[in-house]
Amino acid sequence: MNTNKKTSLMKDKKVILSTLWIFALLNYIYADIFNLFFNPGTQSGATTTPQGAVFGFAILMETGIAMVLMSRILKYGANRWANIVAGVINTALVIYSLFVGSPLSFYVFFASIEIACTLFIVWYAWRWRNPEGQPA
């Protein structure tokens, strides 16, 4: 395989992973927006959530946001592992969120899509093999 084709394949995988993170993030955002508008019980909880927990959630959301950029700029080895780790963490948190309270049907719908997407990211990154000659 020539070097140009290898480089193109590497860039394609990076673009696909970055695009998948954008897709996951849009689902996270819309699920949260819907939750604010259509689940009145969550609005009163916003003022009672400890600031440390809110900060923790912000850090966790930032992992997905950062992966949009990181998927495009990291070299193969770091890129692959960052996508696997961030995908596992985000998948686990969405699964966990389904068992907190009684999620409404729209939230279960969004969560199902988010879980499928982040599991696909993990699988895709796991199966990503280092093209010959690319630095790990």
C-alpha positions in Angstrom: 0.0 0.0 0.0 1.5 3.4 -0.9 2.1 6.1 1.6 -0.5 8.4 0.3 -3.2 5.8 0.6 -2.1 4.9 4.2 -2.2 8.6 5.2 -5.6 9.0 3.6 -6.9 6.0 5.5 -5.6 7.4 8.8 -7.2 10.7 8.1 -10.5 9.0 7.2 -10.6 7.2 10.5 -9.8 10.4 12.4 -12.7 12.2 10.6 -15.1 9.4 11.2 -14.3 9.3 15.0 -14.5 13.1 15.2 -17.9 13.0 13.4 -19.2 10.3 15.7 -18.3 12.4 18.8 -20.2 15.4 17.3 -23.2 13.1 16.7 -23.0 11.8 20.3 -22.7 15.4 21.7 -25.7 16.6 19.8 -27.7 13.8 21.3 -26.4 14.6 24.8 -27.4 18.3 24.3 -30.8 17.6 22.9 -31.5 15.1 25.7 -30.6 17.7 28.3 -32.6 20.4 26.6 -35.7 18.1 26.3 -35.2 17.2 30.0 -35.2 20.9 31.0 -38.4 21.6 29.0 -40.4 18.4 29.3 -39.4 17.1 32.7 -40.4 19.7 35.3 -39.0 17.7 38.2 -35.4 18.3 37.0 -35.7 22.1 37.1 -36.1 22.2 40.8 -33.2 19.8 41.2 -30.8 22.1 39.5 -30.6 24.4 42.5 -30.1 21.5 45.0 -27.3 19.7 43.1 -24.0 20.2 44.9 -21.5 22.4 43.0 -18.9 19.6 43.2 -21.2 17.2 41.4 -22.0 19.9 38.8 -18.3 20.5 38.3 -17.8 16.7 37.9 -20.5 16.5 35.3 -18.9 19.4 33.4 -15.5 17.6 33.4 -17.2 14.4 32.1 -19.0 16.3 29.3 -15.8 18.0 28.4 -14.3 14.5 27.6 -16.7 14.1 24.7 -16.3 17.7 23.6 -12.5 17.4 23.6 -12.7 14.1 21.6 -14.1 16.0 18.6 -10.8 17.8 18.4 -8.5 15.1 19.8 -9.8 12.6 17.3 -8.4 14.8 14.5 -5.1 15.8 16.0 -3.7 13.0 18.1 -1.3 10.5 16.6 -2.5 6.9 16.1 -1.7 5.3 19.5 -2.9 8.2 21.7 -5.9 8.7 19.4 -7.0 5.1 19.6 -6.7 4.8 23.3 -8.3 8.2 24.0 -11.3 7.2 22.0 -11.6 3.9 23.7 -11.3 5.4 27.2 -13.6 8.3 26.6 -16.1 6.1 24.8 -16.2 3.6 27.7 -16.5 6.4 30.3 -19.3 8.2 28.4 -21.1 4.9 27.7 -21.0 3.9 31.4 -22.3 7.3 32.5 -25.2 7.2 30.1 -26.1 3.7 31.3 -25.8 4.9 34.9 -28.1 7.8 34.2 -30.9 5.4 33.1 -31.0 4.0 36.6 -31.2 7.4 38.4 -34.9 8.2 39.1 -37.4 7.3 36.4 -36.3 8.5 33.0 -39.0 9.6 30.6 -39.4 7.8 27.3 -37.7 10.5 25.3 -34.6 10.3 27.5 -34.4 6.5 27.1 -34.6 7.0 23.4 -31.8 9.6 23.4 -29.7 7.4 25.8 -30.1 4.4 23.6 -28.7 6.3 20.6 -25.9 7.7 22.7 -25.0 4.3 24.1 -25.0 2.8 20.6 -22.8 5.6 19.3 -20.2 5.5 22.0 -20.1 1.7 21.9 -19.5 2.0 18.2 -16.7 4.5 18.8 -15.1 2.1 21.3 -15.4 -0.8 18.8 -14.2 1.3 15.8 -11.1 2.5 17.8 -10.4 -1.0 19.2 -10.3 -2.4 15.6 -8.2 0.4 14.3 -4.9 -1.0 13.3 -1.7 1.0 13.0 -1.0 1.6 9.3 2.6 0.7 8.5 5.0 3.5 8.9 2.7 5.6 11.1 4.2 6.7 14.5 2.4 5.1 17.4 
